[in-house]
């Protein structure tokens, strides 16, 4: 494979195989390099301490996701929220992150990446303290929204800091691998920490994990992270509000449509707002002299496909993790701590393999790495179909392990492919874009696959009860009670055993359908990846400017 190393200094040195053609005027507009550290070309001379510091922020953002899911049963018992409110306890965080991540990335380029990262960590920590003090579902949802604001700032700013700390594409890919590994570390720490705390304390305590991580990140950031910003970036006064409205309305429709129905009036209205604001955003960005999102990047089919891969990766990774949690807690009745320990098969594998994913890219290129990762992740989802309502963990761990390997082959390489594919001063824009698509996938996975499980479980249960000889009206009544959290207490022993058996089988069937859909979706994404993603790195001399 052709070497990717280039002399440091020029932005072309960071171009990757899927680099779209950027016009000479765009490169010229980049202006002089910012003075952001003691290293050459505006990079810090010792970048790794700063990289590891911002990785704490990434870990915090994902700890919140998995710890909240693990504490959901305790939250439901204590606060007794409505079904809709319970959905938003876990979903509002993702909604806010997806909505604001592009704007936060632009802000980081304008005022300073370290400043935005520090501010995001501070806001996230404040939101976690508010969640710790919450005594109602409304206040907890508000706290999650505040944490979403912090997460939207932390994710693009941290990735931009990592990207800007290295001029060598291979070194940058290694650093992005470490950054991506911390997302898996956060997902692993969340259920383990929550399980340990829930054994002796209330659900409020799980949010103290975020507080500790956030406090450490805030102390270390001024000491170890070098400030940097784009020297000529300007605020896109039209693009920022339009992108915010488009992303907020589209994400709201996806999440709320799962419970309200995708044909309800307010969901259709949200989609109309999304379509109009998106069209206006694209129109404005195509004519703006310094857009928050340079649409010319998407002229490269390779770059656009990588964004699709980033979405599919989190769709599968988070979706599979969620279905696994639901299966273990609802069917196998595993405790929160036990669920976290079992998920280590997936998360620990992801962390370990992520450390070697960059080397694999250097050997075989982006095309084969990403296509192979999709095949492996999709295969892991399909392997989980081996689980049954009464099988042990032995039927589950191989699928989780394979899914962890596939996710690791996708997360860091797809992020590196996006960031390395633009001139160095556009790394902030690429960081925001890939984070937005990743977070969109993190919303779509639980929303789509979770909706499949929740909508198919009731009819599956009623059919199972009817097949077991339960009269139709009684089966319908029991199904309605099961959907709303009812138990078998008060039922005759024989009927209670029938209901428990039927419920376990029905829920497993619903989870299997979700896994099947997820696995097929990932395998379908292999086709455009194999066709459009470029395989080898090219030198700057091989690139021609766009006309």
PyMOL commands that set and color helices and strands:
alter all, ss='L'
color gray80, all
select helices_A, chain A and resi 11-14+24-28+40-42+48-70+72-79+83-111+113-132+137-164+169-198+203-224+239-260+265-287+295-299+301-330+336-386+393-395+397-419+424-467+472-483+493-532+540-542
alter helices_A, ss='H'
color red, helices_A
deselect
rebuild
show_as cartoon
